Amino acid sequence: MPVKLLSETLINQIAAGEVIERPASAAKELVENAIDAGATRIEIATAGGGKSLLRITDNGCGMDARDLELAVRRHCTSKITESLDDIRTLGFRGEALPSIGSVAKVTITSRRSGDSQGSQVSVIGGTTSPVRPAAANQGTVVEVRDIFFATPARLKFLKSERAEAGAITEMVKRMAIAFPAIRFVLSGPDRSTLELPSTGEDALARIAQILGRDFKDNAIEIDARRDEVSLTGFAGVPTFNRGNSAHQYAFVNGRPVQDKLILSAIRGAYAETVPSGRYPVAVLSIDLDPAFVDVNVHPAKADVRFRDPGLVRGLIVGAIREALAREGSRAATTSGSGLASAFRAGYPAAAAAQPWSAETSPSRPLWQSGGLSEAPQAHFGTMTMPSARTEPAAEAISVSPMQDGGPHHRLGAARAQLHENYIVAQTDDGLVIVDQHAAHERLVFEAMRKALDAGRLPSQSLLIPEIIDLPEEDCDRLMAHATELDRFGLAIERFGPGAIAVRETPAMLGEIDAVGLIRDLADEVAEWSTAGGLRAKLEHVAATMACHGSVRSGRRLRPEEMNALLRQMETTPGSGQCNHGRPTYIELKLTDIERLFGRS
């Protein structure tokens, strides 16, 4: 069969298959054109999830008749000349309008500032009409109807109208975060109107419009630079997390991207601070010389390639971790509001009708500590804490109001210990409830991580080695990492084909359950990726050991021990959450308490 040149219409339809995957893809390309045209107001109207109607109206610079004629032809653009190394606009390929026109019915009306009248052109299924005069305001209106009518096979693969409308909403939100000075309005019979007024240079105010006001109260500012790459934005405190990664926004030179490298770096930065199955909230903007990033990887322009990916990843991980170390002891403000709502009038009557129990009592926290076995003894700071078995049981421990100098510390002064697990502290403007096990777990973990940098952790030899029976494959995995474990003061050796002998344990953990620790470490090692870095593996070990060496739930604490715990939390990075990502404390403001009693 002879080789032949495809028709222009078929070429455009093939290109449309890469550029225009769904109505949201078309909306993205058109909104990018409006932003590149200098628009300060962009209105998006949809019907049928964008399948029957998609209209983009902007007040940008507009186009004259000659520009319109060229704009609907492939590879015609005003945004680049001869080089792809200096792309400073969102669009640059010159494919969007002809691709959309090849699969839909498109009408473009535009007028330049100063022109007496506008111009209009139509493209229906790849067939272009002559440009004609038309009445128009300054700017451009692009109306797309019956998308994919010319390619019915593609139309069958679209999702429901609600799903397609949701995809357009998500696209608009990403664009709005990237350009806070632009006013966006999204409306139509298939949706509730979304209006996002301009916030000028206040990026956080625009982010709060998208992610909610809670994010503004739980955000940590990021501002870092390494070589020629700068990173700005906001990262949520670890306890302010979500059930999916949809609340992670990344921008490269102002371009919204969904890049695996960036998402992986965010995940790595929050390692050991966010629970499994939960995702941090972050809005990050990377700015660098356009020559150091390739945005021409895919026609949809959602993926990018960095010339030095290691530098970018290191910058993201380092900047977020530094920010968490600086302010990571903060707990999410949503914790206190959630606690208040549990007491508020109107709380489900069924819950109030339940008989009292330790599990349903409102004195229980919103989050439960993991069911960990009790250790006979644990070291807390420089003090050795007696076992709970040697202390008489009590519902609460009263603390003198003058204990530890009063409540003028950030986490206040301890007033009581409830159910031998939760410390209640009074602050200047409210109260704090601390999960003693979760809090001390983080303190031990940070102490181990800091000691690691100084060399091998001190160990204590066991008078009689602990012999632990394990499956042979677990023994093999543990022995393969015996050197890393030895750095923590945990000395193990093989004891036959299916057993491990523990000869030394970390001194800072005191007397621990060696059997439980080794079994948990075996499970951790089984989950390690062979490509994982040594530091990441060591921190996995530290987190597991810290869990076994922490103050147990059910341990009665003396007043000075409770206050010592609070003081250490105030000076320890990341003390707002434990190693598993659970909150270590909940803060309730006095104003919230007064509202519960109808005093405000």
N, C-alpha and C positions, 0 to 999 in steps of 0.2 A: 504494500500500500504506500503510495507516494506521500512525502511530507508536504504539509500545506500550512499556510498561515491562518490562524484562528481569526474569527471576526472580532471587531472591537467590542461588540456587546458581550460575546462569550468570554473574552479576556476580562472584562469588567466583572462579570458574574463569578468567574474563578477567583478574582482578587477579593470580591465581596465575601466569599466563603472564609477568608482569613481575617479580614478586617471587621466585618459585621456578622457577629455570631448570633445576636439577639437584639431586640429593640434598645436595651441598655447600652450596647456597643455603639449603635448609631447615635444615641443621645450623648454619649461620652465624646465622640468625635466632633459633634456639632457644638457642644459646650466648650471644648478646647478651642475651636475656631473663634468662638465669641470672645473668650478670654484673650487670645492672641490679638484680636482686633481692638483691644483696649476697653472692653465693655466694663461698666461699673454697675450695671443692672441686667440680670439675665432671668428671663421667665421661661419656664418649661411647662407645657401643657400636654397631657396625655389622655388617651381614651383607649379602652380595651387593653390596658397594660402596655400601651405603646404600639400594639399590633395594628390597630385601625387608625390611630392618629398620634403623631409626635410633632409638636410645634415648639421651636426654639426662637425666642425673640430677644434681641440684645440692642444696646445703644452704642455699639462700637463705631469704628471709623466708617464702616459701610463700603460698598463697591459700586463702581460705575458700570456702564453697559459692557465695555471691553473686558473688565475684570470678570463679570458674570459669565461672559462667553467662554473665557478660558478656565474658570473655576470648576466647570462641570466636565472638563477633559482631564484624563489621567496624567499624573506627574506634572501638573501645573500648580505652582505654589509661589508665594511671595516671601517665604520664610527662610529659605537657604539658597545659596548660589551653587558653588562647585564642591564644597567640602562638607563631610559629615562629622568633622572633628570639632565644630564650634556651633552646636545646636543649642539655641537659647530660647526656643519657643516650644509649645506643647506639640503642635503639629508640624510636619515637615515633609511628609511623603507625597502629598498631593494626590491621595487615593480615596479619601473619605467620601467626598461628594459624588464622584462618578460611580463609586462602588455602591453607595446607597441608591443612586438613581437607576442602576442596572437591575435592582431587585424590588423597587418600590415606585410609588408615584410622588415625585418631589417637585415642589414649587419654591423658588427662592426669590424674595423681593428685597431690594436693598437700595439705600440712598446715601451718598456721601454728604458730609457737612458742606454746605455752601451750594450744592447742586439744586436747581429749581425743581427737579422731579426725580423720581427713582426709576429703577429698571426691574424687570421680572423675566425669569426664564423657568421653563418646566422641563423635567426629564421623566419620562414614563417608560419603565422597563428597558432603559438604555437608549431610548429615542429622545433626542433633544430638540426642543422647539426653538424658533428664533427668539432673540432677546427683544422685548417690547417695553415701551414706557409704562409706568405704573405710579400711582400715588403711594407715597411711603414716608414714614418718619425717618429721621436719621438712624442708621443702624441697619440690621439685617433680620429678616424673618425667614426661617427655613421650615417648611411644612412637609412632613413625610406622612403619606397615607398608604394603607394596605401594604405594609412591609412584607417582603417575600412573596408577593402575589405572582411574580414572574418565575419564582423557583418554589413551587408547591411542596417539593420534597423537604426543603428546609423548614417550611411553615409547620409541617407535622411534628417537628422535633422541639418546637417551642413549648414552654411550660404553661401553666394556667395564667389567666390574666392577673391574678393576685401576685403570683410569683414573679412575673415579668415586671409588674408595677413596683414590687419591692426591690428588684435589682436596679431599677432606675433611681429609686429613692436612695439606695446605698451609694450609687455613683455620685449623685448630687451632694450627698453629705461629705464624701471624700474631697470633691472639688471645693466645697465650701470651707472645709478646714484649711486647705492649701491656700485659699485666697480670701482671707477674712474681710478685706476691704470691698468685696463685691457683694451686692445684695442678690440673693437667690430667692425665687418664688417657684414652687412646684405645685401645680393644681391640675384638676380634671375631674370628670364624673366618676372615675374609677378609684378615687383616693380622697383623703382629707387634705386640705391645703397645708403645705409646709412653707412657711415664710421665714427666711433667715436674714434679718437686717444686717447691714454692714457694721462691723465693729472696729473699722479702721486698722490701727496697728496693734490692737489688743487681741492677740492670737488666742489667749486663754479664754477670753469671753466667747469667742466663736466656738472653741472646742466645747465649752460648757453648753452652748446651744445644741450641740450634736449629742454629746455624751451625758448631759444632765449636770445640774448644779453640784451634785455630789462629787463629781470629778474635780471640780475647782478646789474643793476643800481637802481632797486626798491626793493632789498632784504634787510632784517634786520637779522643780525646774532643772532641765538639762542644758548645759552650755559647755561644750568641750571642743578642743581642736588638737589635731595631730597632723603634722606636716602641712599639706595643703587641703586637708579635709576638715570641715567643721560640722559639728552635730549640735542641734538645738531641739527644743521641744519639751515635753512633759511626760513623766512616767508616774503611774499610780503607785501608792504604797502597796506592799505585797498583799496585805489583807483586803485590799480593794480589788477583787478579781472577778472574773466572769466565767461562764460555762463553755465559751468557745473563743476563738481568736478573732472574731469579727470586730472587736474593739481595739485592735492594734492597727494603727495607721502609719504608713511610711511614705516619705516623699523624698525624691532625689532631684535637686535643683528645681523645686516647686512642682515636680511631676508626681502624681499619685502612682505608686507602684505596689505590686504584691510580690516581692522578691523573697525567695527562699533563704538567701543568705541573711537578710535583715531579720526575718522572722525567727530564724535559728539563733541569731545573736541575742535577740530579746529573750528567748526561752533560756539560753545559757546564762544570761545575766541574772535571771530570777531563780536559778537553780537553788534548791534547798530552802526556798522562801515561799513558794507557792505550792499548794497541795496538788497531787496528781489528779489530772482531769480538770483542773482549773487553769485559767489563763490570765496573765496580767493585762492591765490596760495601759497603753502607751501611744503617744503621738510623737513621732520623731521625724526631723527634717535634716537631710544630709545635703550639704552644699560643697561642691568641688569644681575644679576646672572641667568644662565639658569634654575636653580631650582625654580625660582620665576615666570616662564612663561611656559605654556603648548603649544607646537607647534604641538602636536599630536592630535589636535581636529578633523581634517578632513584629509583624505589621500592627498588632493591637497595642504595642508600645507599653505593655504592662510589666514586662521583664526588662531588667538591665544587667549589664556585665561590667564589673569594676576591673580596672587594670591591676589594682592591688587589693584583692578581696580580703586578705589577711589583715591589712591595715584597717579597713572599714569595720570588719568584725571586732577586732581588738578595741577600736575606738568605742563602739556601741557597748560592748560588755564592760569595759573599764569605766566609761562615763556613768552608766546606770548603777554599777556596783558602788562607785564613789558616792553617788547621790544617795543610795540606800544606806551606806555607812554613815552619811552625814545626817540624814533625817529618817532613816528606816525604822527607828524605834517608835515612830508614830503608828497608832492603830487607826483603822478606818473609822471615820465619823459615822458611817452607816451602822456600826456596831451598837453605839449608844442609842441611836434612833430606833433600831430594831428592838433593843431591850425595853425602851420606853413604850413601844407599841404593844409589847406583850402585857403590860400592866394597864394600858389605857382602857377607858370605858368603851364598851362595844367589842372587846375581845371575845371570841367565840364562846357562847354560854356552855357548850359541851365541855370545854376545857375547864371552866370554873366548877362544873358539877362533879369533876373527878375527885375521888378521895385523895388526901395528901399522900405523896410518896416522894422519895428522893429523886425520882426520874421526872415527875411532873411538876414539882414545886417550882414557882417562879424564881426561887433563889438559885436555881440551877442556871448555868451560863447558856448562851446561845450555841456554843460549840462544845463538844465533849472531847475530853482527852482520850487518846488511844488506850485500849485495854492492855496495859503493860504489866508484866509481873513485878512484884515488889522486891526490891533489893534489901538485904538486911541492914546496910549502912551506906551512906553517901557523904561525900565531902562537899561542903558548900563554902566557896571562897577559902579562907584560912581556918574555918571552923569545921570540926567534925560533928555531924548531926547524929543524934542517937536514933536508934530504930523506933518505929512507931509502936513496936511491941512493948517497949520499956516505959511508954508514957500512958497515963490514964486517958481514956477516950473523953471527948467533950464536944459539944455542939459548936462552941465558939470560944475564943480566947480574948478576953477584954484587954485593951491596951490603954495605958494612961494617956490623956490628951497631951501631956507634955513629952511623951516618949519621942525621941529622935528629933526634938526641936520643933514639933508642930507640923502642920500640913503644907508648909511653904515650898516644898519640893515639887517638881513637875508631876511625879506620880504620888505625891502626898505622903502621909504618915499612916502606918497600919493601925487599924482600929479593931479588927476582929479577923478570925479565921473560921470560915463556914464549912461544915462538913469535912473538916480536916483536908481541904483541897483548895479552897478559894479564899484569897486574902482580900479583905475589904479595906481600902485606904481612903482617907479624906484629903481632898485637895482644896485649894483656895476657892474654887468655883464649882465644886461638885464632888463626885466620888469615883473611884476606880476599883474594878473587880479584876483580880489577877488569878490566872490558872497557875498555881505554883509549879506544877510539873513542867508544863509547856515553857514557862519563863526560864526555869533553871536549865532546861534542856538546851535552849539557845545560848545561855551563858557558858555552859560547859563546851558547847560546840565552838563558840568563838574563841574560848581559851585554848582549845586544842588546835584550832587553825593557826592562832598566833604562835603557839609553842612550836608548831611544825616548821615555821620559818626559821626558828633558831636551831633546828636539828632534831635528833631523835628525842621523843618524849621519855621522861624518866619512867622506869618500870619497877614493879615489885615482884620478886620471885615467890612462887608458890611453894610451900613446904612439901606438899604432895601434888605432883602434876595432875591436872584435871584431864581425864580421858573421855573423849566425846565420840560416840558412835555416829557415823554419817554414811550416806551412800557413797560408794567409791568415786563416782563422778564429782560429787561435792568436795571430797578430799583432794582430788586432783586439781580442781579449780582454786581451792584455798592455798595449796602449796605452790601453785604457779604465781601467787601474789604474796608469798610469805615475806618477801623483802619489803614491800609496801607496808604490810601489817607491822613489821618489826619497827618501822619508823614511829609507830604509835606506842611502842613499848609492849606490843602484843607478840610474844614469841611462841610460835607453834612449830610442831614437827610431826612427821608421819608416825603413826603407831599402828603398823599393820595395814592391810589393804583397805579397811573400812573404818578407820578411827583416826582422830587427831588428838595429840597431846598438847595441852596449853601449859607452858612452863613459866611465863611471865605475863602480867597484865599491867595496863597503864596505871601508874601510881595515883594520878589525879582523880581516877574514878573510884578509888577506895575498894571496898569489898563488893564485887559484882557477881551477877549470875553468869559465869563463864559459859555454861551450856547454852543458855538462851542467846548470848552474844554471838557465839560461833555459828549457831544455826541461822541467826539473822544475817550474819556476814556472808554465809554460804549462799543465801537467797540473793543478797545484793550482788555478789560476784557473778552469779548466773545471769543477771540482767545487764551486766556491763557489756558495752560494745567493744570489740577488739580494737576499734579505731579511736577509742576514747583516750584523752590525754591523761597523764599521770596525775596532774593536779585534780582533775575532776574525779578520778577514782579515789584519791586520798580523801577528798571531801565527802564522798559517799561513806567511806569508812568512819570518818570523824562524826558524821551525823548519826550513824548507827550506834557508835560507842557512846555518844553524848546521851542518846535516849536511855541507854542502860545505866548510865552513871549519874542520872539526875534525881532530884527529890521526887519521891513517888507520891501519887495521889494517896491520901489516907495518912500522910505523915503529919503529926502535930508539930507545929513550929512555935518557938518562943518569940516574944515580941521583937527582941533585937535581931533575930534571924529573919523575920518577915521584913523589917525595915532595911536590913542589909541587902536582901534580895531586891527590894525596890530601888535602892541606891545603885546597885550594880546594873540594873536594867537601864537606868537613866544614862549610863556612860558606855553601854555596850551597843555596837552597831547591830542593826537588825533585830533588836529585842522586842519589836512589836509583833513578831510572829515566831513560832517554833520552827524546827528544821523541816517539819512536814507542811509548813505553810499555814497552820492554824493560828488564829490570833492568840496572843498571850495575855491580853487584858482588854477590858471594855471600859470606856469612860462615859459617864452619865453626868451631864452638866446640871448645876443647881436649877437653872431655868426649866429644864426638862422635868426635874423632880417636882418643882412647884406647879407645873402644868398638870401633872398627874393628880395633884390634890386640889386643883381648881383655884390656885392662888395667883394665877397670872392670866 
